[in-house]
Amino acid sequence: MKAYMFVGAMASIMAAGAFAETVSKTVTTQEYVTDAVATRQPKLSGTEGYVVTYGAAAGQTNGRQIVESVGTSTSAQTLPTTGAVVTALNEKQNKINGPQNTVVTYTGTSGGTSSKAVYSTSTAYSGQTGSLAEAGHVNTAVTNAFNAHLTCSDPNQTPANCMVWNINNLSGTYMPQP
């Protein structure tokens, strides 16, 4: 019987020691407890896929959704991931900027551009050799060249059905007319 009492007494002492380590009995005032609770806020809650942001008042929180694409809205209140931003930028190129009355050409590299001037009928041709001409201007230039410097060999045929032409004169500067 004595052995049982000793074991029971030891178990009680060990249990009391364990309890004393986790619970502290300190006398305090209600004001101390009220002040300590007032400096804390409820645990934050939120929605999966959102970040928590500060609200308008102390302790208030709001949320912003994290999205995987940048979208097209200019007033969106979401937060795109860096991957979404990189993907969107990779699908775009710098804005094309060039002189007025030029045509965009591609350099052969992705997004690379250059330009070619559009032929102007009010400027001498010799200064525009690298420019692009509109089809109507080319047609007019060829027609004017035929009319000014060629005559049909057969006087009985019209220019529309002439088969053989004579060259009259090939001197001068040729400019297509609008």
C-alpha positions as CSV (number, residue, x, y, z in Angstrom):
1,M,0.0,0.0,0.0
2,K,2.9,2.4,0.8
3,A,4.3,1.9,-2.7
4,Y,1.1,3.0,-4.3
5,M,0.9,6.1,-2.2
6,F,4.5,7.1,-3.1
7,V,3.8,6.6,-6.9
8,G,0.6,8.6,-6.6
9,A,2.3,11.4,-4.7
10,M,5.0,11.6,-7.4
11,A,2.4,11.8,-10.2
12,S,0.6,14.6,-8.4
13,I,3.9,16.6,-8.0
14,M,4.8,16.1,-11.7
15,A,1.3,17.2,-12.9
16,A,1.4,20.2,-10.7
17,G,4.8,21.2,-12.0
18,A,3.6,20.9,-15.6
19,F,0.6,23.0,-14.9
20,A,2.7,25.7,-13.2
21,E,4.9,26.0,-16.3
22,T,1.9,26.8,-18.6
23,V,-0.4,28.9,-16.5
24,S,0.8,31.9,-14.6
25,K,-1.3,33.3,-11.7
26,T,-0.7,37.0,-11.6
27,V,-2.9,39.5,-10.0
28,T,-3.7,42.4,-12.4
29,T,-6.2,45.2,-12.8
30,Q,-9.2,45.5,-15.1
31,E,-7.6,48.6,-16.7
32,Y,-4.5,46.6,-17.6
33,V,-6.5,43.9,-19.3
34,T,-8.7,46.5,-21.1
35,D,-5.7,48.4,-22.4
36,A,-4.0,45.2,-23.6
37,V,-7.1,44.0,-25.5
38,A,-7.6,47.5,-27.0
39,T,-4.2,47.4,-28.7
40,R,-5.1,44.2,-30.5
41,Q,-7.4,43.6,-33.5
42,P,-9.4,40.6,-34.6
43,K,-7.5,38.0,-36.7
44,L,-7.3,39.1,-40.3
45,S,-9.6,37.3,-42.7
46,G,-9.5,37.4,-46.4
47,T,-10.4,35.7,-49.7
48,E,-8.1,33.3,-51.5
49,G,-6.4,35.0,-54.4
50,Y,-6.6,38.4,-52.7
51,V,-4.0,40.5,-50.8
52,V,-4.9,42.3,-47.6
53,T,-4.6,46.1,-47.7
54,Y,-5.1,48.8,-45.1
55,G,-8.6,50.2,-44.8
56,A,-9.7,53.7,-44.1
57,A,-9.8,53.3,-40.3
58,A,-7.3,51.7,-37.9
59,G,-7.8,48.0,-37.8
60,Q,-9.9,47.9,-41.0
61,T,-8.7,45.9,-44.0
62,N,-9.7,45.7,-47.6
63,G,-8.6,43.3,-50.3
64,R,-7.3,43.5,-53.9
65,Q,-7.5,40.5,-56.2
66,I,-4.4,39.1,-57.8
67,V,-4.9,38.3,-61.5
68,E,-2.9,36.4,-64.1
69,S,-3.5,38.8,-67.0
70,V,-3.5,42.6,-67.3
71,G,-6.8,42.8,-69.2
72,T,-7.9,45.9,-71.0
73,S,-9.7,48.1,-68.4
74,T,-7.9,51.3,-67.5
75,S,-9.8,51.5,-64.2
76,A,-9.2,48.0,-62.9
77,Q,-8.5,47.7,-59.2
78,T,-6.7,44.3,-59.4
79,L,-3.0,43.5,-59.0
80,P,-1.5,41.6,-61.9
81,T,1.4,39.2,-61.3
82,T,4.8,40.0,-62.8
83,G,4.3,37.1,-65.1
84,A,1.1,38.7,-66.4
85,V,2.9,42.0,-67.0
86,V,5.8,40.3,-68.8
87,T,3.4,38.2,-71.0
88,A,1.5,41.4,-71.9
89,L,4.7,43.3,-72.8
90,N,6.0,40.4,-74.9
91,E,2.9,40.6,-77.1
92,K,3.5,44.3,-77.8
93,Q,6.2,46.4,-79.5
94,N,7.2,50.0,-79.1
95,K,4.9,52.5,-80.8
96,I,5.9,53.1,-84.4
97,N,7.2,56.6,-84.9
98,G,8.3,58.0,-88.2
99,P,8.1,61.0,-90.5
100,Q,4.8,62.0,-92.1
101,N,4.0,60.5,-95.5
102,T,6.1,57.4,-95.0
103,V,5.3,53.7,-95.2
104,V,6.4,51.4,-92.4
105,T,8.7,48.6,-93.5
106,Y,10.0,45.7,-91.5
107,T,13.7,45.1,-90.9
108,G,13.5,41.4,-90.6
109,T,13.8,41.2,-86.8
110,S,10.8,40.8,-84.6
111,G,9.3,44.2,-84.0
112,G,12.0,46.0,-86.0
113,T,10.7,48.7,-88.3
114,S,12.0,51.3,-90.8
115,S,10.2,53.5,-93.3
116,K,10.1,54.4,-97.0
117,A,9.0,57.8,-98.2
118,V,5.9,58.1,-100.5
119,Y,6.7,59.6,-103.9
120,S,5.6,63.2,-104.2
121,T,4.4,64.5,-107.5
122,S,5.5,68.0,-106.7
123,T,9.2,67.1,-106.3
124,A,11.7,66.2,-108.9
125,Y,12.0,62.4,-109.4
126,S,15.8,62.3,-109.2
127,G,15.7,63.2,-105.4
128,Q,13.1,60.5,-104.7
129,T,14.7,57.4,-106.2
130,G,14.2,55.4,-103.0
131,S,10.6,56.4,-102.5
132,L,7.5,54.3,-103.1
133,A,5.1,55.4,-105.8
134,E,1.4,54.9,-105.8
135,A,0.1,52.7,-108.6
136,G,-2.0,55.5,-110.1
137,H,1.1,57.8,-110.3
138,V,3.1,55.0,-112.1
139,N,0.2,54.4,-114.5
140,T,0.0,58.1,-115.3
141,A,3.8,58.3,-115.8
142,V,3.8,55.4,-118.2
143,T,0.8,56.7,-120.1
144,N,2.4,60.1,-120.4
145,A,5.7,58.6,-121.6
146,F,3.9,56.6,-124.3
147,N,1.8,59.6,-125.4
148,A,4.7,62.0,-125.5
149,H,7.4,59.8,-127.0
150,L,5.8,57.0,-129.0
151,T,3.6,57.0,-132.0
152,C,1.9,54.0,-133.6
153,S,3.7,52.7,-136.7
154,D,0.4,52.0,-138.4
155,P,-1.6,55.3,-138.9
156,N,-4.8,53.2,-139.3
157,Q,-4.6,51.8,-135.8
158,T,-5.6,53.5,-132.6
159,P,-3.2,53.6,-129.6
160,A,-5.4,51.2,-127.8
161,N,-4.9,48.4,-130.4
162,C,-1.4,49.4,-131.8
163,M,1.0,46.5,-132.1
164,V,4.2,48.3,-133.2
165,W,5.4,51.7,-131.9
166,N,7.9,54.2,-133.1
167,I,10.1,56.1,-130.5
168,N,10.0,59.8,-131.2
169,N,12.2,61.4,-128.5
170,L,13.6,60.3,-125.1
171,S,15.0,63.5,-123.6
172,G,13.8,65.4,-120.5
173,T,12.8,64.8,-116.9
174,Y,9.8,62.6,-116.4
175,M,7.5,63.2,-113.4
176,P,4.2,61.3,-112.9
177,Q,1.3,63.6,-112.7
178,P,-1.6,63.1,-110.3
